[in-house]
């Protein structure tokens, strides 16, 4: 019984990890986050059958996943900028076609190998 419980938790962890990885990939590739469930369906179709067990399909759950990923990425970025010998920040405010003001922040830094990085 304990072994079955352990295996069930391992499968659940794998499914959750895969869902977060899929959500991260969508963001990294700048694909609409609304495509997460479609991507999970594709994963099921191509052989990741355990993704059929992914239960956190609500908008709220997906939003929480994106917020957690965003927090992790932000923390890593801040640490890289803190570790950099040189960095720059450019801030600009724009108004889009819906007259919503948006603050844009661009960060550039040079890593310890002398390679420049530019982020928006």
Secondary structure, 3 states (H helix, E strand, C coil): CHHHHHHHHHHHHHHHHHHHHHHHHHHHCCCCHHHHHHHHHHHHHCCCHHHHHCCCCCHHHHHHHHHHHHHHHHHHHHHHHHHCCEEEEEEEEEECCCCCEEEEEEEEEECCCCCEEEEC
